[in-house]
Amino acid sequence: MDGMDKTYRVEGMTCDHCVAHVRQEVGRIPGVSATSLTLSDGLLTVASDVPIDFADIRAAVEEAGEYEVAEA
């Protein structure tokens, strides 16, 4: 990934469908250029060209489902 990378921990995902929903919602945040998320460790990496506020990340993850997110 290029630009500013920030990693978060997402809890509550149970399948690849969950992962896809979280990535889709986070990917809609203006400025996000790429996302990477693995079910096994729950690590979400967000690449952006501008700083992304954690509140925006949290809102997107919550929009995707009943998941908890924290800065890693």
DOVEXLUM-26358 format. One record per residue (C-alpha): residue number from 1; residue in one letter; z, y negated, x negated. Coordinates in nm, 4 decimals, always signed. Example, Ala and Ser with C-alpha at 12.3 -4.5 7.8 and 13.67 -1.06 7.14 Angstrom:
# residues 2
> 1, a, +0.7800, +0.4500, -1.2300;
> 2, s, +0.7140, +0.1060, -1.3670;
This chain:
# residues 72
> 1, m, +0.0000, +0.0000, +0.0000;
> 2, d, -0.0623, -0.3544, -0.1099;
> 3, g, +0.1298, -0.6791, -0.0689;
> 4, m, +0.4958, -0.6794, +0.0297;
> 5, d, +0.6377, -0.3330, +0.0907;
> 6, k, +0.9687, -0.2890, +0.2700;
> 7, t, +1.1330, +0.0427, +0.3593;
> 8, y, +1.3449, +0.1212, +0.6652;
> 9, r, +1.5170, +0.4333, +0.7964;
> 10, v, +1.4281, +0.5396, +1.1510;
> 11, e, +1.6530, +0.7875, +1.3313;
> 12, g, +1.6018, +0.9735, +1.6564;
> 13, m, +1.2446, +1.0940, +1.6078;
> 14, t, +1.1884, +1.4591, +1.6939;
> 15, c, +0.8133, +1.5143, +1.6528;
> 16, d, +0.4868, +1.3766, +1.5167;
> 17, h, +0.4270, +1.2069, +1.8533;
> 18, c, +0.7400, +0.9972, +1.7885;
> 19, v, +0.6104, +0.9066, +1.4437;
> 20, a, +0.2746, +0.7996, +1.5870;
> 21, h, +0.4399, +0.5761, +1.8481;
> 22, v, +0.6611, +0.4022, +1.5931;
> 23, r, +0.3703, +0.3470, +1.3532;
> 24, q, +0.1547, +0.2113, +1.6360;
> 25, e, +0.4159, -0.0384, +1.7559;
> 26, v, +0.5105, -0.1574, +1.4065;
> 27, g, +0.1416, -0.1858, +1.3177;
> 28, r, +0.0989, -0.4404, +1.5984;
> 29, i, +0.3325, -0.6908, +1.4313;
> 30, p, +0.1278, -0.9845, +1.2995;
> 31, g, +0.0998, -0.9662, +0.9221;
> 32, v, +0.1551, -0.5893, +0.8945;
> 33, s, -0.1320, -0.4406, +0.6968;
> 34, a, -0.0210, -0.0743, +0.6776;
> 35, t, +0.2601, +0.1624, +0.7720;
> 36, s, +0.3777, +0.4957, +0.6426;
> 37, l, +0.6388, +0.7083, +0.8191;
> 38, t, +0.7507, +1.0667, +0.7680;
> 39, l, +0.9395, +1.2721, +1.0231;
> 40, s, +1.1296, +1.4745, +0.7637;
> 41, d, +1.3145, +1.1838, +0.6014;
> 42, g, +1.2648, +0.9095, +0.8612;
> 43, l, +1.1497, +0.6587, +0.6017;
> 44, l, +0.9219, +0.3876, +0.7355;
> 45, t, +0.7379, +0.1790, +0.4784;
> 46, v, +0.5764, -0.1392, +0.6025;
> 47, a, +0.3206, -0.3265, +0.3949;
> 48, s, +0.2469, -0.6859, +0.4791;
> 49, d, +0.0864, -0.9965, +0.3392;
> 50, v, +0.3721, -1.2139, +0.4668;
> 51, p, +0.7460, -1.1547, +0.5042;
> 52, i, +0.8272, -0.9648, +0.8238;
> 53, d, +1.1566, -1.0385, +0.9968;
> 54, f, +1.3792, -0.7332, +1.0488;
> 55, a, +1.4269, -0.8372, +1.4128;
> 56, d, +1.0527, -0.7865, +1.4669;
> 57, i, +1.0703, -0.4413, +1.3087;
> 58, r, +1.3703, -0.3478, +1.5230;
> 59, a, +1.2005, -0.4723, +1.8421;
> 60, a, +0.8845, -0.2731, +1.7663;
> 61, v, +1.0773, +0.0470, +1.6895;
> 62, e, +1.2820, +0.0086, +2.0083;
> 63, e, +0.9617, -0.0523, +2.2067;
> 64, a, +0.8269, +0.2782, +2.0733;
> 65, g, +1.1224, +0.4763, +2.2095;
> 66, e, +1.4939, +0.5349, +2.1853;
> 67, y, +1.5071, +0.5177, +1.8073;
> 68, e, +1.7457, +0.3455, +1.5685;
> 69, v, +1.6210, +0.1548, +1.2653;
> 70, a, +1.8069, +0.0208, +0.9633;
> 71, e, +1.7042, -0.1356, +0.6372;
> 72, a, +1.6922, +0.1339, +0.3702;
